[in-house]
Amino acid sequence: MKDTIIAVLLNLSFAGCMAYGVFGGYEQLVNIGIAMAWIISVLAILVSTLMVSAANRLQKTEDEKRDVLVKYLENGTKKSSTKWLGKVTGLVAIVCMALSGWIFTCIIYAIVWLTAYMCFAYAKKELEDFKVLNGGKV
C-alpha cells in the first residue's frame, strides 16, 4: 500500500508540475518537470535493460540463480493497480513537453516510455513461457 501511495504521488507531482507550468505560465515548473523526465528516462533505460537481460538469461541459468531471476521478473512484471495512472500522466507529460517547446526531450521521453513498455511486456511473456515449459514450477 505504501508503494502504491508513493507511486501515485510521484506520478501526480510529475504530471501536475508539467501541466501547471505550461498552462499557468510558470517556466520554472516546466524546467523541473523536464529534469524529472530526463531522470525517469535514464532510470527506465536502466531497468528495461535489466529486465530484458534477466528474461534472456532465464533458460540458461543454474537453479539457484534461476529462482532469483524468476522472483525479480515476477516482481517487475506484476500488474499494478495504478497502471492506468502511469499511462495518463505519461501522456500528459508528453503533451505538455510538446506545448512548452521541449520537442527533443518530448521525442526522447516518448521513445523511452514506449520502449520500456515493450521491454516489460517481453519480460512478462518470457516468464510465462518459462513457467509453461516447466509445468508451473520454478
C-alpha positions in Angstrom: 0.0 0.0 0.0 2.8 2.4 0.9 4.5 1.8 -2.5 1.2 2.5 -4.3 0.8 5.8 -2.5 4.3 6.8 -3.3 3.8 5.9 -7.0 0.6 7.9 -7.2 2.2 10.9 -5.5 5.2 10.8 -7.9 3.0 10.4 -11.0 0.7 13.2 -10.0 3.5 15.5 -9.0 5.2 15.0 -12.3 2.1 15.5 -14.4 0.8 18.3 -12.2 4.2 20.1 -12.3 4.2 19.9 -16.1 0.6 20.9 -16.6 0.6 23.7 -14.1 3.8 25.0 -15.5 2.6 25.0 -19.1 -1.0 26.3 -18.6 -0.1 28.6 -15.6 2.8 30.2 -17.3 5.4 29.1 -14.7 8.6 28.2 -16.7 10.4 27.1 -13.6 7.8 24.3 -13.0 8.3 23.2 -16.6 12.0 23.0 -16.1 11.6 20.9 -13.0 9.3 18.6 -15.0 11.8 18.3 -17.8 14.5 17.4 -15.3 12.2 14.8 -13.9 11.6 13.5 -17.4 15.3 13.0 -18.1 15.8 11.2 -14.7 12.8 9.0 -15.5 14.2 8.3 -19.0 17.6 7.3 -17.7 16.1 5.0 -15.0 13.7 3.5 -17.5 16.5 2.6 -19.8 18.5 1.0 -17.0 15.5 -1.0 -15.6 14.3 -2.1 -19.0 17.8 -3.3 -19.9 17.9 -5.3 -16.7 14.5 -6.8 -17.3 15.3 -7.9 -20.8 18.7 -9.3 -19.7 17.1 -11.3 -16.9 14.4 -12.6 -19.2 17.0 -13.7 -21.8 19.1 -15.5 -19.1 16.2 -17.3 -17.6 16.5 -20.5 -19.6 20.3 -20.7 -19.3 21.0 -20.2 -15.6 21.5 -22.6 -12.8 18.7 -23.5 -10.3 19.8 -21.1 -7.5 20.2 -18.1 -9.8 17.1 -19.0 -11.7 15.0 -18.7 -8.5 16.3 -15.2 -8.0 15.6 -14.2 -11.7 12.1 -15.6 -11.5 11.4 -13.7 -8.3 12.9 -10.5 -9.9 10.8 -10.9 -13.1 7.6 -11.7 -11.1 8.0 -8.5 -9.0 8.9 -6.4 -12.1 6.1 -7.7 -14.3 3.1 -8.0 -11.9 0.1 -5.9 -12.8 -0.1 -2.7 -10.9 -3.4 -1.3 -9.7 -2.3 2.2 -10.8 -1.0 1.3 -14.3 -3.6 3.5 -15.9 -2.4 6.4 -13.9 1.1 5.9 -15.2 -0.1 5.9 -18.8 -2.3 9.0 -18.3 0.5 11.0 -16.6 3.0 9.9 -19.3 0.7 11.2 -22.0 0.1 14.5 -20.1 3.8 14.9 -19.7 4.4 14.3 -23.5 1.7 16.8 -24.5 3.0 19.4 -22.0 6.6 19.0 -23.2 5.4 19.5 -26.8 3.3 22.5 -25.9 6.2 24.1 -24.0 8.7 23.7 -26.8 10.8 20.9 -25.5 10.4 18.8 -28.7 13.7 16.8 -28.5 13.0 15.9 -24.9 9.4 15.0 -25.8 10.5 12.7 -28.6 13.2 11.0 -26.4 10.8 10.6 -23.5 8.1 9.1 -25.7 10.5 6.7 -27.3 11.9 5.6 -24.0 8.4 5.3 -22.5 7.2 3.1 -25.3 10.4 1.0 -25.4 10.1 0.4 -21.6 6.5 -0.9 -22.0 7.7 -3.2 -24.8 10.6 -4.5 -22.7 8.4 -5.2 -19.7 5.9 -7.0 -22.0 8.7 -9.1 -23.4 10.0 -10.0 -20.0 6.4 -11.0 -18.9 6.0 -13.2 -21.9 9.3 -14.9 -21.4 8.5 -15.5 -17.8 5.1 -17.0 -18.7 6.7 -19.2 -21.4 9.3 -20.4 -18.9 6.6 -21.3 -16.4 4.7 -23.2 -19.2 7.8 -25.2 -20.2 8.5 -26.1 -16.6 4.9 -27.1 -15.8 4.3 -24.2 -13.5 7.1 -24.9 -11.1 10.2 -22.8 -10.8 
